[in-house]
């Protein structure tokens, strides 16, 4: 398994074809899926036959620089969820989206902030990214708080619906402690 990123408490690695059950378990929790599908789980066959093969194909598409990565705790190795850093399909490689989905057991432990902060650092120092953006639902205050903690700025949104946050390389460098 190819390690992508090491943070203080997490290891992010590429998914393999043996990881379907991790994704199925994550997407079967109604609380995890609340803002994504109204709490409906992703069908296991969709994960096995479409989602996981697409995740794995992304590593080749982007030379391992971008994609969706499994996150495990360093202490104990528990699967906490996933993070992604990836351009839109066919989009420029210097404008990428940041995202994450964590198991309910990992909520409130600071993992989302830790992983997002580390991915921003990688994007702006190693991958030549100019802008990172993220989207969430207006009502998802926990996710909005994470995006704001890592320095992302609300750029558009609706009172009832989705919001978009962004940070540029220049903004990140100005915020970053020396």
C-alpha positions as MATLAB code, in Angstrom:
seq = 'XXXXXXXXXXXXXXXXXXXXXXXXXXXXXXXXXXXXXXXXXXXXXXXXXXXXXXXXXXXXXXXXXXXXXXXXXXXXXXXXXXXXXXXXXXXXXXXXXXXXXXXXXXXXXXXXXXXXXXXXXXXXXXXXXXXXXXXXXXXXXXXXXXXXXXXXXXXXXXXXXXXXXXXXXXXXXXXXXX';
ca = [
       0.000    0.000    0.000;
       1.327    3.354   -1.005;
       1.516    5.972    1.740;
       0.454    9.405    0.546;
       0.774   11.591    3.622;
       1.806   11.319    7.255;
       0.353   13.783    9.781;
       0.837   13.895   13.518;
      -1.790   11.213   14.185;
      -2.847    9.921   10.764;
      -1.480    7.996    7.827;
      -3.178    8.633    4.483;
      -2.661    5.914    1.907;
      -4.019    4.822   -1.433;
      -7.052    2.563   -1.377;
      -6.723   -0.944   -2.801;
      -9.294   -3.339   -4.208;
      -9.344   -5.025   -0.767;
     -10.815   -1.920    0.924;
     -14.433   -2.175   -0.226;
     -15.718   -3.154    3.223;
     -14.190   -0.027    4.779;
     -16.086    2.158    2.321;
     -19.302    0.161    2.671;
     -19.206    0.474    6.462;
     -18.509    4.217    6.271;
     -21.291    4.907    3.774;
     -23.809    2.756    5.656;
     -23.965    5.109    8.660;
     -26.989    7.414    8.290;
     -25.285   10.135   10.354;
     -22.232   10.119    8.057;
     -24.468   10.294    4.981;
     -26.860   12.924    6.397;
     -25.655   15.859    4.279;
     -24.764   13.739    1.260;
     -27.802   11.575    0.627;
     -30.256   12.431    3.374;
     -28.925    9.481    5.364;
     -29.375    6.839    2.671;
     -26.447    4.394    2.428;
     -24.499    3.878   -0.764;
     -25.353    0.442   -2.126;
     -22.489   -2.034   -1.586;
     -22.488   -3.039   -5.260;
     -22.061    0.631   -6.271;
     -19.031    0.885   -4.006;
     -17.521   -2.397   -5.256;
     -18.310   -2.003   -8.961;
     -18.082    1.759   -9.544;
     -16.744    3.862   -6.669;
     -13.692    1.832   -5.644;
     -12.533    1.140   -9.233;
     -12.858    4.892   -9.964;
     -10.858    5.762   -6.843;
      -8.078    3.372   -7.841;
      -8.078    4.597  -11.460;
      -7.585    8.145  -10.160;
      -4.142    7.294   -8.801;
      -2.971    6.392  -12.281;
      -4.825    9.299  -13.912;
      -3.041   11.819  -11.699;
       0.264    9.991  -11.260;
      -0.393    9.411   -7.559;
      -0.365   13.161   -6.855;
      -4.105   13.456   -6.347;
      -6.981   11.211   -5.414;
      -9.018    9.846   -2.524;
      -6.980    8.386    0.346;
      -7.795    6.075    3.246;
      -7.000    7.581    6.646;
      -5.869    5.413    9.546;
      -4.825    6.325   13.061;
      -1.112    5.899   13.667;
      -1.869    4.627   17.157;
      -3.778    1.388   16.708;
      -4.358    1.586   12.959;
      -8.132    2.175   13.097;
      -9.732    3.320    9.847;
     -11.098    6.825   10.464;
     -12.374    7.611    6.963;
     -10.970    9.234    3.874;
      -9.677   12.526    2.495;
      -9.360   13.662   -1.059;
      -7.397   16.244   -2.955;
      -8.207   16.185   -6.652;
      -8.878   18.327   -9.696;
     -12.196   18.236  -11.460;
     -12.249   15.666  -14.244;
     -10.525   17.357  -17.162;
      -9.825   20.438  -15.038;
      -6.512   22.157  -14.410;
      -4.123   20.490  -11.963;
      -3.508   23.761  -10.116;
      -7.151   24.078   -8.986;
      -8.173   21.176   -6.777;
     -10.976   20.191   -4.457;
     -10.449   19.171   -0.835;
     -12.872   16.766    0.824;
     -13.216   14.262    3.626;
     -15.634   11.752    5.113;
     -14.999   10.388    8.598;
     -16.514    7.581   10.645;
     -18.754    8.835   13.414;
     -16.358    7.346   15.993;
     -13.681    9.764   14.696;
     -15.828   12.901   14.906;
     -14.753   15.579   17.339;
     -11.155   14.339   17.600;
      -9.676   16.995   15.297;
      -8.891   14.535   12.512;
     -10.749   16.493    9.815;
      -8.805   19.649   10.642;
      -5.506   17.779   10.893;
      -5.953   15.985    7.580;
      -7.244   19.058    5.738;
      -4.390   21.213    7.032;
      -1.812   18.607    5.956;
      -3.377   18.306    2.501;
      -3.289   22.072    2.022;
       0.385   22.040    2.938;
       1.097   19.280    0.428;
      -0.941   20.992   -2.286;
       0.826   24.328   -1.933;
       4.387   23.162   -1.207;
       4.765   19.974   -3.266;
       2.091   19.834   -5.957;
       2.143   23.330   -7.472;
      -1.505   23.996   -6.680;
      -2.721   27.583   -6.983;
      -6.237   27.246   -5.483;
      -7.936   24.680   -3.268;
     -11.707   24.718   -2.911;
     -14.249   22.731   -0.929;
     -18.006   22.472   -0.878;
     -20.394   21.523    1.892;
     -23.983   22.110    2.887;
     -24.905   25.382    4.594;
     -26.358   23.411    7.514;
     -23.198   21.335    8.006;
     -21.667   23.601   10.645;
     -19.032   21.047   11.708;
     -17.601   20.843    8.204;
     -17.812   24.604    7.735;
     -15.884   25.074   10.995;
     -13.127   22.761    9.761;
     -12.783   24.664    6.497;
     -12.601   27.971    8.342;
     -10.049   26.614   10.857;
      -7.684   25.693    8.034;
      -7.947   29.180    6.550;
     -10.442   28.666    3.757;
     -12.762   31.561    2.977;
     -16.439   31.401    2.071;
     -16.730   32.479   -1.564;
     -20.306   31.614   -2.446;
     -23.325   29.990   -0.966;
     -27.009   29.916   -0.329;
     -28.943   30.093    2.908;
     -30.445   26.675    2.183;
     -28.112   24.582    0.077;
     -24.433   24.408   -0.623;
     -21.531   26.686    0.150;
     -18.084   26.919   -1.386;
     -14.844   27.768    0.379;
     -11.487   28.545   -1.220;
      -7.914   29.318   -0.318;
      -5.133   30.340   -2.680;
      -1.475   29.510   -2.365;
      -0.758   33.144   -1.541;
      -3.425   33.252    1.200;
      -2.107   30.010    2.666;
       1.474   31.298    2.737;
       0.377   34.517    4.468;
      -1.552   32.575    7.148;
       1.044   29.922    7.742;
       3.215   30.386   10.829;
       6.923   30.575   10.065;
];
